[in-house]
């Protein structure tokens, strides 16, 4: 129950951050995928199924911000959430370099799945935000690895355990 409460709180914080980011700098929404960061953060602490369900919820929230078909981001985030949980269970991704690569490759995977689903469902081109969406893996990985490093440093300094 505590895990669900923490995930819900993180989702609320990400939702507020996404709303503020979209309000003050709409271009930044294409570069930093805030909801994916929630999924990848919990992937380092929980299992595959938890991350897949969390990815589904995050994807549906992201779909509510878009004008496209409801569920495209949900499917992409569900798959990337499962992959993130699976990889994080087998490889230690807590160092900042591994964390950057972990987030970078999973965000790239999610973007490719999303683009393929979008191309399959629609006849037009993907909404790339003037090409900014192609910087999303790099922007999300930079922001996410620094944020997770800061969170882990704070947790260590206050003696907060892994859970």
Rosetta constraint file for C-alpha pairs under 8 A:
AtomPair CA 1 CA 5 HARMONIC 6.28 0.50
AtomPair CA 2 CA 6 HARMONIC 6.17 0.50
AtomPair CA 3 CA 7 HARMONIC 6.09 0.50
AtomPair CA 4 CA 8 HARMONIC 6.02 0.50
AtomPair CA 5 CA 9 HARMONIC 6.14 0.50
AtomPair CA 6 CA 10 HARMONIC 6.10 0.50
AtomPair CA 7 CA 11 HARMONIC 6.03 0.50
AtomPair CA 7 CA 38 HARMONIC 7.90 0.50
AtomPair CA 7 CA 42 HARMONIC 7.72 0.50
AtomPair CA 7 CA 54 HARMONIC 7.65 0.50
AtomPair CA 8 CA 12 HARMONIC 6.18 0.50
AtomPair CA 9 CA 13 HARMONIC 6.22 0.50
AtomPair CA 10 CA 14 HARMONIC 6.03 0.50
AtomPair CA 10 CA 38 HARMONIC 6.57 0.50
AtomPair CA 11 CA 15 HARMONIC 5.95 0.50
AtomPair CA 11 CA 35 HARMONIC 7.37 0.50
AtomPair CA 11 CA 38 HARMONIC 6.95 0.50
AtomPair CA 11 CA 58 HARMONIC 7.37 0.50
AtomPair CA 12 CA 16 HARMONIC 6.23 0.50
AtomPair CA 13 CA 17 HARMONIC 6.13 0.50
AtomPair CA 14 CA 18 HARMONIC 5.92 0.50
AtomPair CA 14 CA 34 HARMONIC 6.03 0.50
AtomPair CA 14 CA 35 HARMONIC 6.03 0.50
AtomPair CA 14 CA 38 HARMONIC 7.27 0.50
AtomPair CA 15 CA 19 HARMONIC 6.09 0.50
AtomPair CA 15 CA 35 HARMONIC 7.60 0.50
AtomPair CA 15 CA 61 HARMONIC 7.97 0.50
AtomPair CA 16 CA 20 HARMONIC 6.12 0.50
AtomPair CA 17 CA 21 HARMONIC 5.88 0.50
AtomPair CA 17 CA 34 HARMONIC 7.50 0.50
AtomPair CA 18 CA 22 HARMONIC 6.00 0.50
AtomPair CA 18 CA 29 HARMONIC 7.20 0.50
AtomPair CA 18 CA 34 HARMONIC 6.47 0.50
AtomPair CA 18 CA 35 HARMONIC 7.95 0.50
AtomPair CA 19 CA 23 HARMONIC 6.12 0.50
AtomPair CA 20 CA 24 HARMONIC 6.08 0.50
AtomPair CA 21 CA 25 HARMONIC 5.46 0.50
AtomPair CA 21 CA 26 HARMONIC 6.49 0.50
AtomPair CA 21 CA 28 HARMONIC 6.71 0.50
AtomPair CA 21 CA 29 HARMONIC 6.46 0.50
AtomPair CA 22 CA 26 HARMONIC 4.35 0.50
AtomPair CA 22 CA 27 HARMONIC 7.61 0.50
AtomPair CA 22 CA 28 HARMONIC 7.27 0.50
AtomPair CA 22 CA 29 HARMONIC 5.97 0.50
AtomPair CA 25 CA 29 HARMONIC 7.41 0.50
AtomPair CA 26 CA 30 HARMONIC 7.68 0.50
AtomPair CA 27 CA 31 HARMONIC 7.06 0.50
AtomPair CA 27 CA 129 HARMONIC 7.21 0.50
AtomPair CA 27 CA 132 HARMONIC 7.43 0.50
AtomPair CA 28 CA 32 HARMONIC 6.05 0.50
AtomPair CA 29 CA 33 HARMONIC 6.62 0.50
AtomPair CA 30 CA 128 HARMONIC 7.73 0.50
AtomPair CA 30 CA 129 HARMONIC 6.54 0.50
AtomPair CA 30 CA 132 HARMONIC 5.83 0.50
AtomPair CA 30 CA 133 HARMONIC 4.88 0.50
AtomPair CA 30 CA 135 HARMONIC 7.91 0.50
AtomPair CA 30 CA 136 HARMONIC 6.27 0.50
AtomPair CA 31 CA 132 HARMONIC 6.08 0.50
AtomPair CA 31 CA 133 HARMONIC 5.78 0.50
AtomPair CA 31 CA 134 HARMONIC 7.78 0.50
AtomPair CA 31 CA 135 HARMONIC 5.67 0.50
AtomPair CA 31 CA 136 HARMONIC 4.18 0.50
AtomPair CA 31 CA 137 HARMONIC 7.65 0.50
AtomPair CA 31 CA 138 HARMONIC 7.93 0.50
AtomPair CA 31 CA 139 HARMONIC 5.43 0.50
AtomPair CA 31 CA 140 HARMONIC 6.78 0.50
AtomPair CA 32 CA 136 HARMONIC 5.69 0.50
AtomPair CA 32 CA 137 HARMONIC 7.90 0.50
AtomPair CA 32 CA 139 HARMONIC 5.37 0.50
AtomPair CA 32 CA 140 HARMONIC 4.64 0.50
AtomPair CA 32 CA 143 HARMONIC 7.41 0.50
AtomPair CA 33 CA 37 HARMONIC 6.72 0.50
AtomPair CA 33 CA 136 HARMONIC 6.86 0.50
AtomPair CA 33 CA 140 HARMONIC 5.72 0.50
AtomPair CA 34 CA 38 HARMONIC 6.88 0.50
AtomPair CA 34 CA 140 HARMONIC 7.49 0.50
AtomPair CA 35 CA 39 HARMONIC 6.74 0.50
AtomPair CA 35 CA 58 HARMONIC 5.71 0.50
AtomPair CA 35 CA 59 HARMONIC 7.66 0.50
AtomPair CA 35 CA 62 HARMONIC 7.44 0.50
AtomPair CA 36 CA 40 HARMONIC 6.15 0.50
AtomPair CA 36 CA 55 HARMONIC 7.49 0.50
AtomPair CA 36 CA 58 HARMONIC 7.34 0.50
AtomPair CA 36 CA 77 HARMONIC 7.27 0.50
AtomPair CA 36 CA 107 HARMONIC 7.49 0.50
AtomPair CA 37 CA 41 HARMONIC 5.93 0.50
AtomPair CA 37 CA 103 HARMONIC 7.97 0.50
AtomPair CA 37 CA 140 HARMONIC 7.39 0.50
AtomPair CA 37 CA 144 HARMONIC 6.02 0.50
AtomPair CA 38 CA 42 HARMONIC 6.35 0.50
AtomPair CA 39 CA 43 HARMONIC 6.08 0.50
AtomPair CA 39 CA 51 HARMONIC 6.05 0.50
AtomPair CA 39 CA 54 HARMONIC 6.32 0.50
AtomPair CA 39 CA 55 HARMONIC 5.81 0.50
AtomPair CA 39 CA 58 HARMONIC 7.69 0.50
AtomPair CA 39 CA 81 HARMONIC 5.97 0.50
AtomPair CA 39 CA 84 HARMONIC 7.93 0.50
AtomPair CA 40 CA 44 HARMONIC 6.67 0.50
AtomPair CA 40 CA 51 HARMONIC 7.93 0.50
AtomPair CA 40 CA 81 HARMONIC 7.00 0.50
AtomPair CA 40 CA 84 HARMONIC 6.26 0.50
AtomPair CA 40 CA 85 HARMONIC 7.80 0.50
AtomPair CA 40 CA 103 HARMONIC 6.95 0.50
AtomPair CA 41 CA 45 HARMONIC 7.20 0.50
AtomPair CA 41 CA 148 HARMONIC 7.18 0.50
AtomPair CA 42 CA 46 HARMONIC 5.73 0.50
AtomPair CA 42 CA 51 HARMONIC 6.67 0.50
AtomPair CA 42 CA 85 HARMONIC 7.98 0.50
AtomPair CA 43 CA 47 HARMONIC 6.51 0.50
AtomPair CA 43 CA 48 HARMONIC 7.19 0.50
AtomPair CA 43 CA 51 HARMONIC 5.80 0.50
AtomPair CA 43 CA 81 HARMONIC 7.13 0.50
AtomPair CA 43 CA 84 HARMONIC 5.57 0.50
AtomPair CA 43 CA 85 HARMONIC 4.41 0.50
AtomPair CA 43 CA 88 HARMONIC 6.18 0.50
AtomPair CA 44 CA 84 HARMONIC 7.90 0.50
AtomPair CA 44 CA 85 HARMONIC 6.82 0.50
AtomPair CA 44 CA 88 HARMONIC 5.38 0.50
AtomPair CA 44 CA 89 HARMONIC 7.35 0.50
AtomPair CA 44 CA 93 HARMONIC 7.23 0.50
AtomPair CA 44 CA 94 HARMONIC 7.56 0.50
AtomPair CA 45 CA 162 HARMONIC 7.53 0.50
AtomPair CA 45 CA 163 HARMONIC 7.28 0.50
AtomPair CA 46 CA 50 HARMONIC 6.50 0.50
AtomPair CA 46 CA 51 HARMONIC 7.02 0.50
AtomPair CA 46 CA 85 HARMONIC 6.78 0.50
AtomPair CA 47 CA 51 HARMONIC 6.41 0.50
AtomPair CA 47 CA 85 HARMONIC 5.19 0.50
AtomPair CA 47 CA 86 HARMONIC 7.01 0.50
AtomPair CA 47 CA 89 HARMONIC 6.98 0.50
AtomPair CA 48 CA 52 HARMONIC 6.06 0.50
AtomPair CA 48 CA 81 HARMONIC 7.06 0.50
AtomPair CA 48 CA 82 HARMONIC 4.74 0.50
AtomPair CA 48 CA 83 HARMONIC 7.11 0.50
AtomPair CA 48 CA 84 HARMONIC 7.20 0.50
AtomPair CA 48 CA 85 HARMONIC 4.09 0.50
AtomPair CA 48 CA 86 HARMONIC 5.30 0.50
AtomPair CA 49 CA 53 HARMONIC 6.23 0.50
AtomPair CA 49 CA 82 HARMONIC 6.36 0.50
AtomPair CA 49 CA 85 HARMONIC 7.61 0.50
AtomPair CA 50 CA 54 HARMONIC 6.10 0.50
AtomPair CA 50 CA 85 HARMONIC 8.00 0.50
AtomPair CA 51 CA 55 HARMONIC 5.80 0.50
AtomPair CA 51 CA 78 HARMONIC 7.59 0.50
AtomPair CA 51 CA 81 HARMONIC 4.76 0.50
AtomPair CA 51 CA 82 HARMONIC 5.68 0.50
AtomPair CA 51 CA 84 HARMONIC 7.40 0.50
AtomPair CA 51 CA 85 HARMONIC 5.90 0.50
AtomPair CA 52 CA 56 HARMONIC 6.17 0.50
AtomPair CA 52 CA 77 HARMONIC 7.50 0.50
AtomPair CA 52 CA 78 HARMONIC 4.60 0.50
AtomPair CA 52 CA 79 HARMONIC 6.57 0.50
AtomPair CA 52 CA 80 HARMONIC 7.46 0.50
AtomPair CA 52 CA 81 HARMONIC 4.53 0.50
AtomPair CA 52 CA 82 HARMONIC 4.51 0.50
AtomPair CA 52 CA 85 HARMONIC 7.82 0.50
AtomPair CA 53 CA 57 HARMONIC 6.43 0.50
AtomPair CA 53 CA 78 HARMONIC 6.54 0.50
AtomPair CA 53 CA 81 HARMONIC 7.72 0.50
AtomPair CA 54 CA 58 HARMONIC 6.14 0.50
AtomPair CA 54 CA 78 HARMONIC 7.46 0.50
AtomPair CA 54 CA 81 HARMONIC 7.22 0.50
AtomPair CA 55 CA 59 HARMONIC 5.88 0.50
AtomPair CA 55 CA 74 HARMONIC 6.90 0.50
AtomPair CA 55 CA 77 HARMONIC 4.67 0.50
AtomPair CA 55 CA 78 HARMONIC 4.47 0.50
AtomPair CA 55 CA 79 HARMONIC 7.65 0.50
AtomPair CA 55 CA 80 HARMONIC 7.28 0.50
AtomPair CA 55 CA 81 HARMONIC 5.06 0.50
AtomPair CA 55 CA 82 HARMONIC 7.87 0.50
AtomPair CA 56 CA 60 HARMONIC 6.20 0.50
AtomPair CA 56 CA 74 HARMONIC 4.79 0.50
AtomPair CA 56 CA 75 HARMONIC 6.64 0.50
AtomPair CA 56 CA 77 HARMONIC 5.92 0.50
AtomPair CA 56 CA 78 HARMONIC 4.70 0.50
AtomPair CA 57 CA 61 HARMONIC 6.26 0.50
AtomPair CA 57 CA 74 HARMONIC 6.94 0.50
AtomPair CA 58 CA 62 HARMONIC 6.16 0.50
AtomPair CA 58 CA 74 HARMONIC 6.96 0.50
AtomPair CA 58 CA 77 HARMONIC 7.09 0.50
AtomPair CA 59 CA 63 HARMONIC 6.04 0.50
AtomPair CA 59 CA 71 HARMONIC 7.18 0.50
AtomPair CA 59 CA 72 HARMONIC 7.73 0.50
AtomPair CA 59 CA 73 HARMONIC 4.66 0.50
AtomPair CA 59 CA 74 HARMONIC 3.64 0.50
AtomPair CA 59 CA 75 HARMONIC 7.08 0.50
AtomPair CA 59 CA 76 HARMONIC 7.31 0.50
AtomPair CA 59 CA 77 HARMONIC 5.38 0.50
AtomPair CA 59 CA 78 HARMONIC 7.31 0.50
AtomPair CA 60 CA 64 HARMONIC 6.24 0.50
AtomPair CA 60 CA 70 HARMONIC 7.05 0.50
AtomPair CA 60 CA 71 HARMONIC 6.09 0.50
AtomPair CA 60 CA 73 HARMONIC 6.61 0.50
AtomPair CA 60 CA 74 HARMONIC 4.96 0.50
AtomPair CA 61 CA 65 HARMONIC 6.89 0.50
AtomPair CA 62 CA 66 HARMONIC 6.78 0.50
AtomPair CA 62 CA 73 HARMONIC 6.60 0.50
AtomPair CA 62 CA 74 HARMONIC 7.73 0.50
AtomPair CA 63 CA 67 HARMONIC 7.64 0.50
AtomPair CA 63 CA 68 HARMONIC 7.27 0.50
AtomPair CA 63 CA 69 HARMONIC 7.48 0.50
AtomPair CA 63 CA 70 HARMONIC 5.46 0.50
AtomPair CA 63 CA 71 HARMONIC 6.40 0.50
AtomPair CA 63 CA 72 HARMONIC 7.15 0.50
AtomPair CA 63 CA 73 HARMONIC 5.88 0.50
AtomPair CA 63 CA 74 HARMONIC 7.08 0.50
AtomPair CA 64 CA 70 HARMONIC 7.05 0.50
AtomPair CA 70 CA 74 HARMONIC 7.86 0.50
AtomPair CA 71 CA 75 HARMONIC 6.11 0.50
AtomPair CA 72 CA 76 HARMONIC 6.46 0.50
AtomPair CA 72 CA 114 HARMONIC 6.46 0.50
AtomPair CA 72 CA 117 HARMONIC 6.51 0.50
AtomPair CA 72 CA 118 HARMONIC 7.05 0.50
AtomPair CA 73 CA 77 HARMONIC 5.89 0.50
AtomPair CA 73 CA 114 HARMONIC 6.19 0.50
AtomPair CA 74 CA 78 HARMONIC 5.97 0.50
AtomPair CA 75 CA 79 HARMONIC 6.29 0.50
AtomPair CA 75 CA 114 HARMONIC 7.98 0.50
AtomPair CA 76 CA 80 HARMONIC 6.20 0.50
AtomPair CA 76 CA 110 HARMONIC 5.44 0.50
AtomPair CA 76 CA 111 HARMONIC 7.68 0.50
AtomPair CA 76 CA 113 HARMONIC 5.58 0.50
AtomPair CA 76 CA 114 HARMONIC 5.47 0.50
AtomPair CA 77 CA 81 HARMONIC 5.72 0.50
AtomPair CA 77 CA 110 HARMONIC 6.36 0.50
AtomPair CA 78 CA 82 HARMONIC 6.20 0.50
AtomPair CA 79 CA 83 HARMONIC 6.17 0.50
AtomPair CA 79 CA 110 HARMONIC 7.58 0.50
AtomPair CA 80 CA 84 HARMONIC 5.89 0.50
AtomPair CA 80 CA 106 HARMONIC 6.24 0.50
AtomPair CA 80 CA 107 HARMONIC 7.71 0.50
AtomPair CA 80 CA 109 HARMONIC 6.92 0.50
AtomPair CA 80 CA 110 HARMONIC 5.65 0.50
AtomPair CA 81 CA 85 HARMONIC 6.16 0.50
AtomPair CA 82 CA 86 HARMONIC 6.07 0.50
AtomPair CA 83 CA 87 HARMONIC 6.03 0.50
AtomPair CA 83 CA 106 HARMONIC 7.73 0.50
AtomPair CA 84 CA 88 HARMONIC 5.92 0.50
AtomPair CA 84 CA 102 HARMONIC 7.98 0.50
AtomPair CA 84 CA 106 HARMONIC 6.89 0.50
AtomPair CA 85 CA 89 HARMONIC 6.14 0.50
AtomPair CA 86 CA 90 HARMONIC 6.79 0.50
AtomPair CA 87 CA 91 HARMONIC 5.97 0.50
AtomPair CA 88 CA 92 HARMONIC 6.33 0.50
AtomPair CA 88 CA 93 HARMONIC 6.30 0.50
AtomPair CA 92 CA 98 HARMONIC 7.80 0.50
AtomPair CA 93 CA 98 HARMONIC 5.03 0.50
AtomPair CA 93 CA 99 HARMONIC 4.99 0.50
AtomPair CA 93 CA 102 HARMONIC 6.81 0.50
AtomPair CA 94 CA 98 HARMONIC 6.75 0.50
AtomPair CA 94 CA 99 HARMONIC 5.79 0.50
AtomPair CA 95 CA 99 HARMONIC 5.84 0.50
AtomPair CA 95 CA 149 HARMONIC 7.94 0.50
AtomPair CA 96 CA 100 HARMONIC 6.03 0.50
AtomPair CA 96 CA 145 HARMONIC 5.93 0.50
AtomPair CA 96 CA 146 HARMONIC 7.44 0.50
AtomPair CA 96 CA 149 HARMONIC 6.42 0.50
AtomPair CA 97 CA 101 HARMONIC 6.38 0.50
AtomPair CA 97 CA 145 HARMONIC 7.96 0.50
AtomPair CA 98 CA 102 HARMONIC 5.88 0.50
AtomPair CA 99 CA 103 HARMONIC 6.12 0.50
AtomPair CA 99 CA 141 HARMONIC 7.94 0.50
AtomPair CA 99 CA 145 HARMONIC 5.66 0.50
AtomPair CA 100 CA 104 HARMONIC 5.93 0.50
AtomPair CA 100 CA 141 HARMONIC 5.16 0.50
AtomPair CA 100 CA 142 HARMONIC 6.53 0.50
AtomPair CA 100 CA 144 HARMONIC 7.43 0.50
AtomPair CA 100 CA 145 HARMONIC 5.16 0.50
AtomPair CA 101 CA 105 HARMONIC 5.99 0.50
AtomPair CA 101 CA 141 HARMONIC 7.29 0.50
AtomPair CA 102 CA 106 HARMONIC 6.16 0.50
AtomPair CA 102 CA 141 HARMONIC 8.00 0.50
AtomPair CA 103 CA 107 HARMONIC 5.86 0.50
AtomPair CA 103 CA 137 HARMONIC 7.50 0.50
AtomPair CA 103 CA 140 HARMONIC 7.23 0.50
AtomPair CA 103 CA 141 HARMONIC 5.05 0.50
AtomPair CA 103 CA 144 HARMONIC 7.23 0.50
AtomPair CA 103 CA 145 HARMONIC 7.49 0.50
AtomPair CA 104 CA 108 HARMONIC 6.14 0.50
AtomPair CA 104 CA 137 HARMONIC 5.00 0.50
AtomPair CA 104 CA 138 HARMONIC 6.13 0.50
AtomPair CA 104 CA 140 HARMONIC 7.15 0.50
AtomPair CA 104 CA 141 HARMONIC 4.92 0.50
AtomPair CA 105 CA 109 HARMONIC 6.07 0.50
AtomPair CA 105 CA 137 HARMONIC 7.31 0.50
AtomPair CA 106 CA 110 HARMONIC 6.07 0.50
AtomPair CA 107 CA 111 HARMONIC 6.04 0.50
AtomPair CA 107 CA 136 HARMONIC 7.45 0.50
AtomPair CA 107 CA 137 HARMONIC 5.09 0.50
AtomPair CA 107 CA 140 HARMONIC 7.43 0.50
AtomPair CA 107 CA 141 HARMONIC 7.78 0.50
AtomPair CA 108 CA 112 HARMONIC 6.14 0.50
AtomPair CA 108 CA 136 HARMONIC 7.96 0.50
AtomPair CA 108 CA 137 HARMONIC 5.46 0.50
AtomPair CA 109 CA 113 HARMONIC 6.23 0.50
AtomPair CA 110 CA 114 HARMONIC 6.04 0.50
AtomPair CA 111 CA 115 HARMONIC 6.02 0.50
AtomPair CA 112 CA 116 HARMONIC 6.08 0.50
AtomPair CA 113 CA 117 HARMONIC 6.14 0.50
AtomPair CA 114 CA 118 HARMONIC 6.02 0.50
AtomPair CA 115 CA 119 HARMONIC 5.99 0.50
AtomPair CA 115 CA 126 HARMONIC 6.59 0.50
AtomPair CA 116 CA 120 HARMONIC 6.06 0.50
AtomPair CA 117 CA 121 HARMONIC 6.15 0.50
AtomPair CA 118 CA 122 HARMONIC 5.81 0.50
AtomPair CA 118 CA 126 HARMONIC 6.64 0.50
AtomPair CA 119 CA 123 HARMONIC 6.52 0.50
AtomPair CA 119 CA 124 HARMONIC 7.36 0.50
AtomPair CA 119 CA 125 HARMONIC 7.07 0.50
AtomPair CA 119 CA 126 HARMONIC 6.95 0.50
AtomPair CA 128 CA 132 HARMONIC 6.22 0.50
AtomPair CA 128 CA 133 HARMONIC 5.12 0.50
AtomPair CA 128 CA 134 HARMONIC 7.35 0.50
AtomPair CA 129 CA 133 HARMONIC 6.11 0.50
AtomPair CA 131 CA 135 HARMONIC 7.76 0.50
AtomPair CA 132 CA 136 HARMONIC 7.05 0.50
AtomPair CA 135 CA 139 HARMONIC 6.08 0.50
AtomPair CA 136 CA 140 HARMONIC 5.74 0.50
AtomPair CA 137 CA 141 HARMONIC 5.89 0.50
AtomPair CA 138 CA 142 HARMONIC 6.10 0.50
AtomPair CA 139 CA 143 HARMONIC 6.08 0.50
AtomPair CA 140 CA 144 HARMONIC 5.65 0.50
AtomPair CA 141 CA 145 HARMONIC 5.77 0.50
AtomPair CA 142 CA 146 HARMONIC 6.22 0.50
AtomPair CA 143 CA 147 HARMONIC 6.02 0.50
AtomPair CA 144 CA 148 HARMONIC 5.94 0.50
AtomPair CA 145 CA 149 HARMONIC 5.98 0.50
AtomPair CA 146 CA 150 HARMONIC 6.20 0.50
AtomPair CA 147 CA 151 HARMONIC 6.19 0.50
AtomPair CA 148 CA 152 HARMONIC 6.04 0.50
AtomPair CA 149 CA 153 HARMONIC 6.12 0.50
AtomPair CA 150 CA 154 HARMONIC 6.16 0.50
AtomPair CA 151 CA 155 HARMONIC 6.11 0.50
AtomPair CA 152 CA 156 HARMONIC 6.15 0.50
AtomPair CA 153 CA 157 HARMONIC 6.16 0.50
AtomPair CA 154 CA 158 HARMONIC 6.24 0.50
AtomPair CA 155 CA 159 HARMONIC 5.94 0.50
AtomPair CA 155 CA 160 HARMONIC 4.91 0.50
AtomPair CA 155 CA 161 HARMONIC 7.20 0.50
AtomPair CA 156 CA 160 HARMONIC 6.14 0.50
AtomPair CA 156 CA 161 HARMONIC 7.79 0.50
